[in-house]
Amino acid sequence: MILQTTLATPLGLFTLAADEAGLCALLLPAEKATPKPTTREVAANSHPLLAEAANQLLAYLSGRLLVFDLPLSIHGTPFQQQVWQELLRIPYGQTRTYGELAERIGGRNKARAVGGAAHANPLAIVIPCHRLVGGGGKLTGFGGGLPMKQALLNLEHNTLNATRKNA
């Protein structure tokens, strides 16, 4: 059984879903959840993991959380899993190009495949595919739309700048 909830944030309504193993989906406001017979809508505070995921997402969006600490239940091909693990290694406030990430997992010729795996990422923000950019830093594809991607990158940049000024 997958439990799902919606969360109102300053950037719109997000959808969070969890199964018995961990958080399995975080959908951005522009993304639509596909209803499944095994999915049940619940209040976030009625499920400990969904409540914690909601708290961490709100903390991230307010600049108070730099790294998520949640049990994840992600399902994909071995290649997708490899890309998602590399996405988790991109530090907060930094970006990598598709080519750079592809090079880390076997060669620049895999850049398109990296893009496909990033697009299939079920846990946007938690697995930070918004930190993946095109050559020269150009913003390219993002499930939540390019304005959302830019907003997330700006949030991280501004949070790091504020932290440095206060240090």
N, C-alpha and C positions, 0 to 999 in steps of 0.2 A: 504494500500500500504506500502510495506517495501522498504526503501531506503538503498542501500548498497554501500560501498566504500572500496577500498583497500588502505592500508597505508604501505609505505616502512619504515622499522625501522632497527636499527643495528642487530636485531635478525631475519630479514626476513619480508615477506609480511603478514600483518595481514588483516583480513576482519572485518569491523565494519558494523552493520546493526541497523537501527532504524525504529520503527513504530510511530504512532501518539502519543503513551503514553511514549515512552522513548527508550533507548538503549536496543535492544533485542538480540543482538548476538555480540560476539567478538571471532572470530576464529583465532587460532594460525596458523603459517605458514604450519605446517604438516597436518592441518585439511582442508577438502574440503567443500566449500559451496555447498549446494544442491540447484540448481536453481529452483525457483518457479515462476509461471506466475505472481504472485503479487509482485515480486521483481524487482526493477529498479536500475541499476548501475548509480551512480552519483559521481561527484567530492566531496571530503570531505568538501571543503570550500564553497560548494553551499548549505549546510544545516547546520544551527546553531548547532544542537545537534551533528551531525557527526563531525563538525569542533572542537567542544569542547572536544568530546571523543578522537579525534585524538591528540589534544594538551595535554590532560591529560595522554594518553598512552605514548606519547613521553617523557613527564616530568617524569613519573614513570620509564621508561626504562633508563633515564639519572640520576636517583637517586634524582630528585628534588621534587617528589610527593610521599607521603606515603599513602594517603587515597584518593580514587576516590570520586568525588562529582557530580554524574550524575543522572538524572531521569532514572530509570530502568523499563523495561517492560519484566518481566520474567514470563514464563508460565510453570507450572509443577504440579505434584500431590501435595497434602498437605504434604506428607512426604518429597518430594524433596524440596519444599519451606522451610520446617523446617530445613533441612540439609543446604541449601544455606544460610539461616539466621545465622546459627551457624558458617559457614565458614567466613561470614563477621565479626564475633566477634574474629577471630584469629588475634592477633596484628601483624602488619608489623614486619618482621624479626623473627617471632616465628613460630613454627610448632606444630601440634597436631597429634596424631595417630588416625586412624580410630576408634579404640576402645575407646579412650578418648572422641571423638566427639559422638560416639554412646551412651556412658554412660550419656552424657549431655542430650540426647533426649529419654532416656528410657531404656538403658541397653546395655551392651557390646555385647550381642547376636545380635545386629543390625549392627555390624561392616561391614558385607558384603553389606547390604542394603545401608549403608552410602556410601560405595565405588561406588555402582551403581548410587546413586543420584549425587555424585561428578562427575562421568563420564558423566552424562546427563547435567551438568552445561553449560548453553548456553553463559555465560559471563566469560570465563576463564580470569584470572588476576584480573578483576574488582571484581568478587566473587572469592576470592583467593584459589581455590582448589589445587594450587601448594604447599600450606602450610600444606597439609594433607599428612602424611607419614605413613609407616607401623611401626610395633612394632620395638623398638630399633632404630628408626630414619631411617630405611631402605627406600630408594626411591622405590616407587611402582607406577604403572600405572598413566599415564598422557596423555591426548589427543595430546599434542604437542611433546610427546616423553620425555624420561628421561633426555637427555642432556638439553632440554629446561627447564625442571623442575629444574634441578641443577643450570642452569644459573640464573633463577629467584630467587632462594633461595640465591645464592651467591651474586647477586645484592643487595638484601635486607640486608644481613649480612654485606657486605662491606659498604653500605650506612650508616647503624647504627654505625659501627665502626668509620667511618670518622666523623660522627656527634659528637660522644663522644669525639674524639680527638680534635675537634675544639671548644668544649664547655668550 
